[in-house]
């Protein structure tokens, strides 16, 4: 069984904890893009989430332009309304136990328009 909970009572930040003693977790951040950031601006301003020296390459998430870290554990996407960051914290393990599940999460990620 896995546990999903909001971070600090903020429904825009969700932490997903596998039933694992390894300390691994996934965090999904959805922040309002009030500054109208593009991908590079978001990357530069979100060092607290992505890391100060987060080298990233072009990626596609939900058929939208995105950036993915070279270690494959962080993804950043920006649209006119939101900045999304999806992070896999492998708990200090070099590869982690859930890299395949992280890839499945990214592959199934989609944006649903508000109705």
C-alpha positions as CSV (number, residue, x, y, z in Angstrom):
1,X,0.0,0.0,0.0
2,X,1.2,3.5,-0.8
3,X,0.4,6.7,1.0
4,X,-0.4,10.0,-0.8
5,X,-0.7,13.2,1.2
6,X,-0.6,16.9,0.7
7,X,2.5,18.7,1.8
8,X,2.0,21.4,4.5
9,X,-1.8,21.4,3.8
10,X,-1.2,22.5,0.2
11,X,-3.2,20.5,-2.3
12,X,-0.8,21.8,-5.0
13,X,2.0,19.8,-3.5
14,X,1.4,16.0,-3.2
15,X,3.9,13.5,-1.7
16,X,3.5,9.9,-2.6
17,X,5.2,7.4,-0.2
18,X,5.7,3.8,-1.3
19,X,5.5,1.2,1.4
20,X,9.3,1.0,1.6
21,X,11.9,1.3,4.3
22,X,14.4,2.8,1.8
23,X,13.1,6.4,2.3
24,X,12.1,6.8,-1.4
25,X,9.3,9.1,-2.3
26,X,7.7,11.0,-5.2
27,X,6.6,14.6,-5.0
28,X,4.4,16.4,-7.4
29,X,4.4,20.2,-7.3
30,X,1.8,22.3,-9.1
31,X,2.3,26.0,-8.6
32,X,0.5,28.9,-10.2
33,X,2.6,30.6,-12.9
34,X,1.9,34.1,-11.7
35,X,5.3,35.3,-12.9
36,X,4.7,34.0,-16.4
37,X,7.9,32.0,-16.3
38,X,9.2,30.0,-19.3
39,X,11.0,26.7,-18.7
40,X,14.4,28.2,-18.2
41,X,13.1,30.9,-15.8
42,X,11.3,28.3,-13.8
43,X,14.4,26.1,-13.6
44,X,16.5,29.1,-12.4
45,X,13.9,30.0,-9.7
46,X,13.1,26.6,-8.4
47,X,16.5,25.5,-7.1
48,X,15.0,24.6,-3.8
49,X,13.0,21.8,-5.6
50,X,15.4,21.0,-8.6
51,X,18.7,21.5,-6.9
52,X,21.2,24.3,-7.4
53,X,23.2,22.5,-10.2
54,X,20.4,20.6,-11.9
55,X,21.5,19.9,-15.4
56,X,18.4,19.2,-17.5
57,X,17.7,18.2,-21.1
58,X,14.7,18.6,-23.4
59,X,11.8,16.3,-22.6
60,X,8.1,16.0,-23.4
61,X,5.5,15.6,-20.7
62,X,1.8,15.2,-21.6
63,X,2.8,16.2,-25.2
64,X,4.1,19.5,-23.9
65,X,7.7,20.8,-23.8
66,X,9.5,20.0,-20.6
67,X,12.9,19.5,-19.1
68,X,14.2,16.3,-17.4
69,X,17.3,16.1,-15.2
70,X,20.2,14.0,-16.5
71,X,19.8,11.6,-13.6
72,X,16.2,11.1,-14.8
73,X,14.7,11.9,-11.4
74,X,13.2,15.4,-11.9
75,X,10.9,16.8,-14.6
76,X,9.8,20.4,-15.0
77,X,7.0,21.6,-17.2
78,X,5.5,25.1,-17.6
79,X,2.3,26.4,-19.2
80,X,0.6,29.8,-19.0
81,X,-1.2,28.8,-15.8
82,X,1.0,26.5,-13.9
83,X,4.5,25.3,-13.2
84,X,4.8,21.6,-12.6
85,X,7.7,19.7,-11.1
86,X,7.7,16.0,-10.6
87,X,10.5,14.6,-8.4
88,X,11.6,11.1,-7.5
89,X,13.7,11.1,-4.4
90,X,15.5,7.8,-4.4
91,X,16.4,8.1,-0.7
92,X,20.1,8.2,-1.4
93,X,20.1,5.0,-3.5
94,X,22.0,5.4,-6.7
95,X,19.2,4.1,-8.9
96,X,16.3,3.6,-6.6
97,X,13.8,0.8,-6.5
98,X,11.0,2.7,-8.2
99,X,12.6,4.1,-11.4
100,X,10.2,2.1,-13.6
101,X,7.2,3.3,-11.6
102,X,8.4,6.9,-12.0
103,X,8.6,6.4,-15.7
104,X,5.1,5.0,-15.7
105,X,3.9,8.0,-13.8
106,X,5.5,10.4,-16.3
107,X,4.1,8.4,-19.3
108,X,0.6,8.5,-17.9
109,X,0.7,12.2,-16.8
110,X,-1.9,14.3,-18.5
111,X,-3.4,17.8,-18.2
112,X,-7.2,17.9,-17.9
113,X,-8.8,21.2,-18.8
114,X,-11.0,22.9,-16.2
115,X,-14.6,22.6,-17.1
